[in-house]
């Protein structure tokens, strides 16, 4: 399986097998996308033609270097914006240049660096805002969160859709599973599709999320990783809220915070 991946604002550090390889075949217009955009393509690997299954663009800018993601469906050109933050201008410009259609805003949790760009996306694309209700209190306190750290943010627009464990969301032909993974915050969730897991600030490459903010719990966070992330399988790629991508398998064997789980 191949994904189209790039990164704005920081070097692309994901496992190279998930990056668009330099020998990707010539682009063929799929009929509903602009010429020159690698979408809905096939590539040959070991003599076998494989379908491109997802589009993935990442952006991160100062001050938080928080990863925002555009996750798209190659066959329909529809896309979701995961965790809009300070990088929205870059990623929305990319969406426009690629001719994608945003259909939803998916929030892994309600901390300010992950939601401060929601208003900008909603203004440009009037699409549903999705959040787990246990993080509503954080989402509603965006201006106050900003004040804690010396930033000024306006109130975020109202949430349109409540997320819950076990839901299946659709973005074009992509089916996205919702996993409730509290600990970093009460309503933290992970989004899983096509072998990719967008895990917010639950787990990072070589680390885990902080738990000293309102609603955080170290024991709950580790339990979420043990019961919700590790069982997904070692091959799943983790796309965290900060830093490079990693895999479940890599974190299982090398993340020092998971030592008590065995190897």
N, C-alpha and C positions, 0 to 999 in steps of 0.2 A: 504494500500500500504506500502510495506517495501523496504527500501534501504539498501545496504551494505555500511556502513560508518565506517571509522576509522580516526584518526588524527595523523600526525607525528609532533613532535616538540613542541606540547602544549597539555594540557588535552583536551579530547573530551568534549565539552560543549554544543553541540547541544541538542535540545529537544530529550529526550530519546526515544520517540516513533519512531524516525528515525534511531536509532542506531541498530546494529545487536544484537538481544537479546541473552542472555546466553543459552536459550533453543532452539536455531535455530536447525532444524533437521539435521541428519547426511548428509554429503556432498555426492552428487551423481554426477559423471562425466557427463557433458552435451555432450561429444563427440568431441567438438572442443576446449576444454580448459584443462589445466593440472589437473591431479588428485589432490584433496585436496583444490581446489579453489572454494569457495562458489559463484557460478555464475549460473544463470538460474534455481535456486532452487525454490521450493515452501515451504511454512510453513503453519502450521495449526493455525488459530486464531478463537476462538469461533466456532470451528467445521468446519470452511470453509478453504479450501486450497487456498492460495493467491500466485500469481506469484511475484517474485522479479522483480522490474521494472527498477532498475538502480543500478549502482555501483558508489560509491563516496568515493574518498580518498582525504584527505586534508593534506597539509604540510605547516609549517610556521617556519622560523628560524631567528635568529638575522642577521643583526641589525634591520630590519624593522618589523619583525614578520608579514609579509604579507602572507595572505592565498593563496596558489596555490591549484588548484583542478584538479584531474583526474576524469572525468565523463565518465562512460562506459555503454555500452549496454550488458546486460547479455546474450542475445540470439546470438550475433555475436562476442563478444569479442573485438569489436572496441571501441575506446575511444578518447576523446578530452582532451587536456591540456588547462585549463583556467588560464590565467595570470601567465606565467612562470616567477619566480623570483629567489631569492637566494637559494630556496629550491629544485632546479631542480635535484641535484644529488640524494637526497632522493627519490623524486617521480619517477624519471626515473628508479631507481633501483627497486622500487616497481612494476612499470609497467613490467619490465623484469621478476621479480619473478612470476608474475601472468599470464604471457603469453599473455598480452593484445597487441593489435595493435593500435598505435596512428594514427589517420587519419586527425587531424587538431589541430591548435593552435588558440585559441580564446582569444582575448584581450578585456577586458571590457573598457580599456582606455590606454593612452600612457604615464603615469607617470613611472619613472624609476624603482620603486620597483615592478611594475607589468609587466615590459617588459625586465628587465636586464637578464633574463634567456632564452629569446626567441632564442638567437643564439645557446645556448647549446642544446636545444631541436631540432632545425632545423638541427644541425650537426649530431645528432644521428638519427633523423627521418625526412626525407625530405618530410614534409607535408606542406600544405598551411598555411600561416600566415594570420589571419583575423583581421581587424581593421576598425573602422569607419574613413572615410577620414578627418573628422573635427579634429581628433587627430593626423593626419600625422605629423604636425609640431612638436608636442611633441615627437613622436616616432623617428623622424629624429634627434632630439637633445639629444638623450640618453647620449652621452659623456658630453655635456654641463650641463645636469641635474645633472650628477654625480659630476661635479666640484662644483656646487652650495652647495653640502652637503659634500664635501671632499672625494668623491669616484671616482674611475677610471673605466670607462666602455668603451668598444669598440662599434663601430657603430653597431646597430641592423641590421640583414639581411632585404632585401626588403619585403614589404608587398605584398602578393599574391592576396588577395581578399578583396574587400571593402564591409563593412557591411552597412546596411541601415535599417531603421524602417520597420517592417512588414515582413522581410525575414523569411523564414523557412529553417533552416539548418538541416542536417541529420547526425547522428552518429549511424551507425548500424540502429536499428529500432527506436531509439529515434529521435523525431522531436523537434528541439529547435527553439523557437520563439525569434526574436531579437527585443528589445525595445530600441529606442533611448532616453536616459535619461540624457541630458546635465545638467551642473551646477557645478559639481566638475571639469569637463573639458568639452570642447565643443562637443567632440565626445564620451562621455561616453555612454555605452550601458549596458543593462541587458540581460541575457540569461535565458529563462524560459523553463522548460521541466519537466514533471512528477511531478508536484506540487512543484518543486524547482525553486528558482530564484537566479541566481548568479549576485549580484548587485554591484560588485566592491566597490568603495568608495562613492557611492551615499548615502547610509543609513547604519547605524550600530545598534547594540543592544543599545538603549538608546541615540543615537546620530546621527549625519549626517556628511557627508564629508566636509572637509575644502574647502574654495572657494577663498583663497588668493593667489593661484598659477595662472600662465598665463592661461587666458580663463575661469577662474572660476567666478561664479555669484551666490550669495546666493538666490536671488529671482528666478532665473531659476532653481536652484537645488530644492527648495521647490515646485515649480510648477511641476517639473518632478515627485516628490514623490506623489503629490496630484493627478495628472492626469494619471500617468503610473503605480505606484506601489500600492497605496491603492485600486484602482478598481480591482486588480487581485484577491482580496478576502482574508479574514482573515486567512484562513487555509494555504495559501502559505508560504513555508519555505524560509527565506531569508538567503543566504550564502554570507556574506560581505567580503570585502578585508582584513579586520582586525578584530580580536576578534571572539566571539562565534556566532553561528547561532541563529536566532530568527524567529519570524513569523510576517506577515503583521498585524495580529490581536493584537499581543503584542505591536507592535510599535504604532498602532493606539491609544491604550488606555494609554500608559505609556511614549512614547517618548516626552520629553519636547519641542522639536523643532517643534512638530506637533500640539501644543495646539491650534493654530489659525484655524485648520481644523475642529474643533468640534470632538465629540466622537461618 
